[in-house]
Amino acid sequence: MADGYRGVIGAFPYALRNGDSLFFRLYVVVGTLVALFLGGLFALSIVVQIGNTASAPGGSLTLSRTFVAVVGLFVAGPLLAPTLLVARKHRKGLAYHPRYDTIMAATGFAFMLSIYLAAIISVPDSLRSGPPSGALAPLLSLLYALPRISALVPPTGMLGAMAAIHYLLSR
């Protein structure tokens, strides 16, 4: 444990040093940067939300501020989970599945993709640049046609898959 880490911040360099695969090490860098970027966006959105509701009395408007923060945690948390789980595995010397690091990195990248799909599904009509074109036009048309509430499905499904995969591989 002398080689271990102290706290959450130290887990990232520790996971980068001790990861079993280059794919996982790539995920540590990319996943951390994406989580920091999205965390910054959600922090700025909280500031904007406070500015928009500053003159209003408490009640449901303060709830909307809190909701933005909770959504930010639900987006950034699963991006950091694979790194933290693998760091914990190596620090404690746990004997998990031999490809655990690589598989957890793959689930992290899949969660990033699910966030992107959710963002595409939830884009309002007024912000779309016109009808989709190119090779992905049929897929984009399908995603745009879905109701906005269905944007919750990809990240929620992937979050459940991440938890199930971790559970199965750590037994």
N, C-alpha and C positions, 0 to 999 in steps of 0.2 A: 504494500500500500504506500510505501515511500515514493514509488513512481506514479502514484495515483494523482488525482486532481482534487482541487478544493472548490466545491460549488459548481453551479451550472456553467458559468463562464469558462472555467478550466476544463470542462468536459469536451469542448469543441477541439482545442488543440490536442487533447489526449486522444480523442477518437481519430483525429487526422493522423497522428503518429502511429497508433496501434491498430488501425483498421486492417482487415485481412485482404481487401481487394482494392484495386485502383478505382473501380467503379464506385465503391463506397466512399473513398477519399474524395472523388469528384463530387459526390453528393454532399459531403460535409461542406465543401466550399460553396457549391451552387445553392444548396438548401438553406444554408445560413444567410447568404446574400439575399436570396428571395424572401426569406422570413424577415430580415431587417428592412428590406424595401417595402414589403406589405405592412409591416408594423409601423413604419414611418407614414405610409399612406393613411392607415387607420388613425394614427395620432393626429395627423392633419385634419382628417374628417371629423374627429371629435372637436377640434378647435373651431372648425367651420360650424358644426352643429351647435356648439355653445354660443358662437356669435350670432347665429340665426335665431336662437331662442333666449337670448340674454334678457330681453325686456319682458318676457312672458313670466307669469308666476309659475311656481313648481307644479308638480302633478305629472301628467302624462308626458310633458316635454322633457322633464328630467329623466323619465324612463327611456325616452328615445336616445338620449345621450349615453345612457348605460348600455342600451342595446347595441349601439355602434361599437363600444368597447368589447362587449361579449362576443360579437361577431368577429372582431379582430383577433381575439384569443382563439376562437374556433378555427380561424384560418392559419394563424402563425403557429399555434401549438402542434398540430399534426406535422407541420414541416420540420419542426425541431425534434419530434419524437424519435425518428429512426436514429439520429445521431446520439441522442441521450441514451437510448436503449442499448445501442452497441457499445458506447463508452462504459455503461454500467456492466455489461457482459464481460468486457475485457478487464475492468478494474477488479471485479469480484472473481475472475477466473472461472466463470460458469461454462459448462460444457453444453452448448446449444448445437443446433444443426450446423454442419461444417460450412455451409454456404449462407449462414444467417446474415452476415454483413451485407453481402451482395443482394440478397433477397429483400432485406429491409431498405436498402438504397433504391431498389426498383419500386417498392411501394411508395417511397417518398417522391420519386419522379412521377409515378402514376397519380399521386395526390396533387402534384403541381398541375398536371394535365387536367385533372378533374376541376380544379379551380378555374383554369382557363375556359373549359367548357361551360362552367356555370356563368362566367362573365359573358360569354357569347350569348347564352340563352337569355340572360337578364338585360341585355342592351335594349333600351327603349327605342321605339320606332323613330323618334325624332333625332337620335344620334347615329343612326345607320347611314352609311354613305351611298345608299342606293341598293339595287338588287345585286346579290352576289354574282361574281364572275370568276372564271378560271377553273382549275381542276377540282377545287374543293367547293364549287358552287352548289352541287346537290346536298352536300353535308351541311353547309351553312344555311341553305334554305330550310332544311329539316330542323336545324337547331333554332332558327329564328321563328319557325312556325309553332314551336312549343310554347305553352303558357309560361309566364315568367316564374311562377311558383315552382315549376319543375327544375329550376336552376339549383334547387337544394339537393336534388337526387344524386348527381355525380359526386360531390364532395362527401355527402353523408354515406353513400354506398362505399366509397373508397375508404372512409374512416373506419367503417365496420370491417371491411376487408383487411385493413392494416392491423386492427386489433385481433382479428381471427388468425391472421398469418403469424403474428408475434406469439400468440398463445400456442399455436400448433408447433412452431419451430423451437419454442423454449421448453417444451416438455421433455 
